[in-house]
Amino acid sequence: MTEALAEPEAFSVDAFLGGRVEAVQPRAGHHRSGLDAVLIAAAFADGAEGRAVDLGAGAGVAGFCLAARAAAVDVVLAEREAELVDAALRALERPANAAYRDRAHPVAADILTAAGRRQAGLLPASFELALMNPPFYEAGAVRSSPRAQRAAAHVLTEAGLDGWFRAAAAVLAPGGILAAILPTARLGDLLPALDGRFGGVHLLPIHPRARQPALRVIARATKGSRAPLAILPGLILHDTDGNGFSAPLSAILREGAALCDVHPWPA
C-alpha cells in the first residue's frame, strides 16, 4: 500500500501510544477521541486473543490502540458516521500503522439494531472481546452541539444506554469480555444495563487527582458470568503538584502499557 498523502486541513493526524498509532480525525463537527479511547483499549492485556469489536468506534482510536498493543487480536471498528469510517480507512494507509493494518477493519454499521449489525457482518456471538465509549447524555438533558454528528456522539437515542449494552451482549460469544468507559454519574444506569447479560464486573474509578472525586469509571464484564461485582482501587490521572500525568498514566499513554501492567486490574 502506498504512503498516504498529507491530510486536508479539515483533518488532523494525532499520535497515540508514543507514535505507534496515528489517527486521522476531523478537526470539527465530530467527537474527537483522546484519553478515554486509550484507557478503554488498555482494559485488555497485550496477550489478549481473538476477534474484537469497537462499538461506536469514531475515527478508530480505541480499536487501533488495542490492535497496536495486542498482536493476536483482530479488530472490527463499527461506526455509523461515514466520514469517520473514511477517516479510519485513511489512517490505516499511514506507515505508522502498518504493523496492525491487516488486523483493523473499519465498517459502517448501525450497531443499535439487529438488522444494522447483521448488514455490517456483526453476527450474533461472533466476537471474544468488545469495547465501547458510548454516548452518555439523555436527549434534552444538555444543550447538544448544533452539529448533528458531534451531538450524536454524546447524546443517547431512544434506545438509551441499555441499547448499547444489549448490542454488546448480542455480538459477544458466551464468556466474551466487554470493556466500557462512562462518567461516574451514569453508574445508576450502567449496572442495570449489565444485569442479566454480564457478570464478573470489575469497576475502576478514574480520578483527576488523588483528593478529587472520580469522574469516569471503566467497567469490565464477562457475558454470562455469575461472579460478583468488584470495585478496584481508583486510578489517578494527574500528579497532585501539577498537570503532569501520573506514572501509571504515562506508561499507558506513551509506552502502550495495559491497565493490568500498572494497576490492580484483571489480566
Secondary structure as GFF3:
##gff-version 3
##sequence-region A 1 267
A	DSSP	beta_strand	11	16	.	.	.	ID=ss1
A	DSSP	three_ten_helix	17	19	.	.	.	ID=ss2
A	DSSP	beta_strand	21	26	.	.	.	ID=ss3
A	DSSP	alpha_helix	35	41	.	.	.	ID=ss4
A	DSSP	beta_strand	49	55	.	.	.	ID=ss5
A	DSSP	alpha_helix	61	69	.	.	.	ID=ss6
A	DSSP	beta_strand	72	79	.	.	.	ID=ss7
A	DSSP	alpha_helix	82	91	.	.	.	ID=ss8
A	DSSP	three_ten_helix	95	103	.	.	.	ID=ss9
A	DSSP	beta_strand	104	108	.	.	.	ID=ss10
A	DSSP	alpha_helix	114	119	.	.	.	ID=ss11
A	DSSP	beta_strand	127	132	.	.	.	ID=ss12
A	DSSP	alpha_helix	148	152	.	.	.	ID=ss13
A	DSSP	alpha_helix	160	171	.	.	.	ID=ss14
A	DSSP	beta_strand	172	183	.	.	.	ID=ss15
A	DSSP	three_ten_helix	184	186	.	.	.	ID=ss16
A	DSSP	alpha_helix	187	194	.	.	.	ID=ss17
A	DSSP	beta_strand	198	207	.	.	.	ID=ss18
A	DSSP	beta_strand	216	223	.	.	.	ID=ss19
A	DSSP	beta_strand	230	231	.	.	.	ID=ss20
A	DSSP	beta_strand	235	236	.	.	.	ID=ss21
A	DSSP	alpha_helix	247	255	.	.	.	ID=ss22
A	DSSP	alpha_helix	259	262	.	.	.	ID=ss23
###
